[in-house]
Structures are given as C-alpha cells and as structure tokens.
Amino acid sequence: MHATTAIVTGKPQKVRPRGGMTKKRPIDWLLLALVVIGALLVIAPFYLVLVNSFKSPVDYATSGPLAFPETLDFGGIVKFWERVNFPEKVWNSLFIAGVVSVLAVVISMLNAFAIGIGRVRGRSWIVLLFLLANLLPQEALLYPLYYMFKSVGLYDNVWSVIIVFTVIQAAFGTYLLSSVYGTFPKEILEAASLDGATRWQILWRVVFPISRPTLSVLLIFFFIWTWNEFLIPLTFLASNANQTVPVAISVLQGDRLMDVTTTSASALLGIIPTLIFFLIFQRTLTRGITAGAVK
C-alpha cells in the first residue's frame, strides 16, 4: 500500500512501523531510568519498615535492617499496640480528619459559590486573601491560637484542632473552587433561574451535582492531609487520651526504651489506615481527576 502510494504521487513516503511503535530515543531511556530510580527511592523506606516490623530485636541485631526476617515476630506490633492504646489513637485521628474534611468541603463550596458564581465585589482580592492564608507557616499560628484556646477552654480538646484545620483546609478549598466556579456555564444557571429556582436550589440541585467529582477529590486530600498533620495536634492535644496517631508515634520514638523493631511496627501501623482509606476511594479519586481533565 505504501509502495503504491509512493509510485502514484511520485514522492517518497516514510513507512511507519506496524502497531504504531516508534524507536525509543536516548532521552526516553534516560527518563525511564530516572523514573525507576525515583520509584526505588520511594519504595525503599516502605521496604525497611515492612521487613523490620516483623523481626525480633535479636534477629535485627544479627541480620541487619535489609535482610528478610528469619521468622515472623509480632512482638514489636503487640508492644506498640499496647503501649499507646492504638485503637484509641486511630479513633482520634479518624474523628478529627473525618470532621475536618466534611466541614472544609462544605465551607469551601459555600464560599466558592458566593465568590465564583455570586460575583461579589472584590472577588480577586478575596481569593488572594485565601491564598495568603495557606502560605502562613503553622509556627506563626501556634502562640495566638494557644492563647485563644486557653482563654475559651478548648485547650487539650480535639475540637481546637478541628477548628484550626477546618479553617486552613477551607481556605485552600475556597481558593481552588472559586476559580472552578468562576468558569461555570452561565447558560445552566440562567435556565435554572428562569425555572424559578432560588440560589439555594441552584447550589444544591445544579452546582453540587456537577462539581461532585472535584469535591470528592478535595474530601480525600483533606482527610489525608489532616491525618498526617503533626505540629498542631502535638501542641494543642497534651493529654495521652486525645493524641493522634502521628503524635503517638513520635512520642514513643523519642523514648529510649523503644527498639528499632517496635519503631518500625509503629510506622507500619500508622501507614495502614491511610493506605486502606486511599485504596477504598482510589476509584473516586481517579474519576474526580479524570472528570476535571476532560472538562
């Protein structure tokens, strides 16, 4: 076919390999090598945590950190589970991260609807303020927040952390959703208004269903970000009963009685809940990102 076309037209044509395969260039191999190296750097810490979590202290001392355990030993996991009351810490983290993620998404949607669709005056400056709120380091917020929560009696209370993280996450969500809602099709909003829908009905019956994939992505990220937070929970949750999983892990890792296997077990138990959460909502996250890209 290609030879016939070349004879008729009188012009030489480049014949492509079958199946659309092209010859890889040196830059492609270089990028592939960099990706493999990056993947190994990411996997290496997880490998060390996994293999050392199931070793006994004697096995670790004789075989080192890189070897597989000779026999599975759950002593480090049991020791950490009992010393920190791990189910209690998991519940604290789940409660804080779950409430923060839901409240932050709802507040972000309401703010973004007013700014992006309601077209309030000075919307650009308002969005800029929300962006600046995300740029403030947490260290700068500790003293005024500590003084405020002490005054209102919320120090060493999980609601102090919930309030702080809801405001921080909602600021980012408002900044992101405002730009999304600013490009919302006006025809749909005008058609809903002509049908007699109020602003509240437009929000929950028109805007919310269409933007649900984006809101789902925000919900997942807010949950994971809040779960992994360390500095603010460490500062405002002083009692052992209110501590989160990252705080409990860090406190015990500073204990001189902690051995390497128990430390690895604590890190493994701290990773497992977020990993399960990510696997459960992986399809939701993929659909949300794909929907935003296709739009």
C-alpha positions in Angstrom: 0.0 0.0 0.0 2.8 2.4 0.9 4.8 1.5 -2.2 1.7 2.1 -4.4 1.1 5.5 -2.9 4.7 6.5 -3.4 4.6 5.5 -7.1 1.4 7.3 -7.8 2.4 10.6 -6.1 6.0 10.4 -7.1 7.1 11.4 -3.6 8.9 9.1 -1.2 6.9 8.5 1.9 8.2 7.3 5.3 6.8 3.9 6.3 5.9 3.7 9.9 6.5 0.5 11.8 3.5 -1.7 12.4 1.4 -1.2 15.6 2.4 2.5 15.9 5.6 1.6 17.7 8.4 4.1 17.3 12.1 3.7 18.1 13.0 4.9 21.6 15.4 7.8 21.7 18.2 8.1 24.3 16.2 10.8 26.1 13.4 8.3 26.5 15.7 5.7 28.1 17.1 8.4 30.4 13.6 9.4 31.6 12.7 5.8 32.1 15.9 5.3 34.2 15.0 8.4 36.3 11.5 7.1 36.9 12.9 3.7 38.0 15.4 5.4 40.4 12.6 7.6 41.8 10.4 4.6 42.4 13.1 2.8 44.2 13.8 5.8 46.4 10.1 5.9 47.3 9.8 2.1 47.9 13.0 1.7 49.9 11.6 3.3 53.2 8.5 1.2 53.0 10.5 -1.9 52.4 12.6 -1.2 55.5 9.6 -0.5 57.6 7.8 -3.7 56.4 10.7 -6.2 56.9 11.8 -4.7 60.3 8.3 -4.7 61.7 8.2 -8.5 61.8 11.7 -9.0 63.3 12.7 -9.7 66.8 15.4 -7.4 68.3 17.8 -10.4 68.2 17.0 -11.1 64.5 17.6 -7.4 63.7 20.9 -7.4 65.5 22.2 -10.5 63.7 20.8 -10.0 60.2 20.7 -6.2 59.9 18.0 -3.9 58.6 17.9 -5.1 54.9 17.5 -8.9 55.3 14.2 -10.6 55.4 13.2 -11.9 58.9 14.1 -15.5 59.6 10.8 -16.0 61.4 7.8 -13.7 61.7 7.8 -12.0 65.0 4.8 -9.8 66.0 6.3 -8.7 69.3 7.0 -5.1 68.1 3.5 -4.7 66.8 1.9 -6.0 70.0 4.2 -3.9 72.2 3.4 -0.7 70.3 -0.4 -1.5 70.2 -0.5 -2.0 74.0 1.8 0.9 75.0 -0.1 3.6 73.1 -3.6 2.1 73.1 -3.6 2.2 69.3 -7.4 1.8 68.7 -7.9 5.0 70.7 -5.4 6.9 68.7 -6.9 5.7 65.4 -10.3 6.8 66.5 -9.0 10.3 67.4 -7.3 10.6 64.0 -10.4 9.3 62.2 -12.7 11.6 64.1 -10.6 14.7 63.5 -9.7 14.0 59.9 -13.3 13.0 59.0 -15.0 16.0 60.6 -12.4 18.4 59.2 -12.7 17.0 55.6 -16.5 17.2 55.6 -16.7 20.7 57.2 -13.9 22.1 55.0 -15.6 20.8 51.8 -19.0 22.3 52.7 -17.5 25.6 53.7 -15.3 25.7 50.6 -18.3 25.1 48.4 -20.4 27.8 50.0 -17.6 30.3 49.9 -16.7 29.5 46.3 -20.3 29.7 45.2 -20.6 33.2 46.6 -17.3 34.3 45.2 -17.2 32.5 41.8 -20.9 32.4 40.9 -22.3 35.1 43.1 -19.7 37.5 41.7 -19.2 39.5 44.9 -17.3 42.7 44.7 -13.5 42.5 45.0 -13.6 38.7 44.4 -9.9 38.8 43.1 -8.7 40.3 46.4 -10.8 37.9 48.4 -9.3 34.9 46.6 -5.9 36.4 47.1 -6.5 36.6 50.8 -7.5 32.9 50.9 -4.3 32.1 49.1 -2.2 34.1 51.5 -3.8 32.2 54.4 -2.4 29.0 53.0 1.1 30.5 52.8 1.3 31.3 56.5 3.6 28.9 58.3 1.9 26.9 61.1 4.7 28.0 63.6 3.4 31.6 63.3 -0.1 30.5 64.3 0.9 28.5 67.4 1.1 31.2 70.1 -2.0 33.2 69.2 -4.0 30.0 68.8 -2.7 28.6 72.1 -3.6 31.8 73.9 -7.1 31.9 72.3 -7.9 28.2 73.1 -6.7 28.6 76.6 -9.0 31.6 77.1 -12.1 29.8 75.8 -11.3 26.5 77.5 -10.7 24.4 74.3 -7.0 23.6 75.0 -6.4 19.9 75.1 -9.7 19.3 73.2 -10.0 17.7 69.8 -12.3 20.5 68.7 -9.5 23.0 68.9 -7.6 21.0 66.2 -10.8 20.5 64.2 -11.4 24.3 64.1 -7.9 25.1 63.1 -7.6 22.5 60.3 -11.2 23.3 59.0 -10.2 26.9 58.5 -6.8 26.0 56.9 -8.3 23.4 54.6 -11.3 25.5 53.7 -9.1 28.4 52.7 -7.3 26.2 50.2 -10.6 24.7 49.0 -12.2 28.1 48.6 -9.2 29.3 46.5 -9.4 26.2 44.3 -13.2 26.1 43.9 -13.6 29.8 43.2 -11.6 29.5 40.0 -13.6 26.4 39.0 -17.0 28.0 39.8 -15.9 31.2 38.0 -15.9 29.3 34.7 -19.3 27.6 35.4 -21.6 27.7 32.3 -23.9 30.7 32.7 -26.5 29.1 30.4 -27.2 26.4 33.0 -27.6 29.0 35.8 -29.8 31.2 33.8 -32.0 28.3 32.8 -32.4 27.3 36.4 -33.3 30.9 37.4 -35.9 31.0 34.6 -37.4 27.8 36.0 -37.9 29.6 39.4 -35.0 28.1 41.3 -33.6 30.0 44.2 -29.9 30.5 44.8 -30.0 27.7 47.4 -31.7 25.3 45.0 -29.2 26.3 42.3 -26.4 25.4 44.6 -27.6 22.0 45.7 -29.5 20.9 42.6 -27.3 22.3 39.9 -23.8 23.2 41.0 -23.3 20.5 43.6 -24.1 17.5 41.3 -21.9 18.8 38.5 -18.9 19.6 40.8 -19.2 16.4 42.9 -16.1 14.8 41.4 -14.0 17.9 42.3 -15.5 17.9 45.8 -14.7 14.2 46.2 -11.1 14.8 45.4 -10.9 17.7 47.9 -12.5 15.5 50.5 -9.9 12.7 50.1 -7.0 15.1 50.1 -8.3 17.0 53.2 -8.7 13.7 55.0 -5.1 12.5 54.2 -3.6 15.9 54.9 -5.3 16.2 58.3 -4.4 12.7 59.2 -0.7 13.3 58.6 -0.6 16.6 60.5 1.8 16.7 63.4 2.8 20.1 64.8 -0.7 21.5 65.7 -2.0 18.3 67.3 1.2 17.9 69.3 0.8 21.5 70.6 -2.9 21.5 71.4 -3.5 17.9 72.4 -1.4 17.5 75.6 -3.1 14.5 77.2 -2.4 11.0 76.1 -6.1 10.2 75.6 -6.5 12.9 72.9 -3.4 12.3 70.9 -3.5 11.3 67.2 -1.6 8.5 65.5 1.4 10.7 64.2 1.8 12.3 67.7 1.7 8.9 69.5 4.4 7.5 67.1 6.7 10.5 67.5 6.3 10.5 71.3 7.3 6.8 71.6 10.1 7.1 69.1 11.7 9.5 71.4 11.5 7.0 74.2 14.9 5.4 75.0 13.1 2.1 75.7 11.9 1.8 72.1 13.9 -0.6 69.9 14.1 -0.4 66.1 11.6 -3.2 65.5 8.9 -1.5 67.7 9.6 1.8 65.9 9.2 0.1 62.5 6.0 -1.5 63.8 4.6 1.9 64.9 5.4 3.4 61.5 3.7 0.4 59.7 0.5 0.7 61.9 0.5 4.4 61.2 0.6 3.9 57.4 -2.0 1.1 57.2 -5.2 3.3 58.0 -4.4 5.9 55.3 -3.4 3.2 52.9 -6.8 1.5 53.4 -8.6 4.8 53.0 -6.7 5.5 49.8 -7.5 2.1 48.3 -11.2 2.4 49.2 -11.5 5.8 47.5 -8.9 5.3 44.7 -11.6 4.9 42.1 -13.4 8.0 43.3 -10.1 10.0 43.2 -9.3 8.8 39.7 -12.8 9.7 38.5 -12.6 13.1 40.0 -9.2 13.9 38.5 -10.3 12.5 35.1 -13.5 14.5 35.1 -11.6 17.7 35.8 -9.2 16.9 33.0 -11.9 16.1 30.4 -13.8 19.2 31.3 
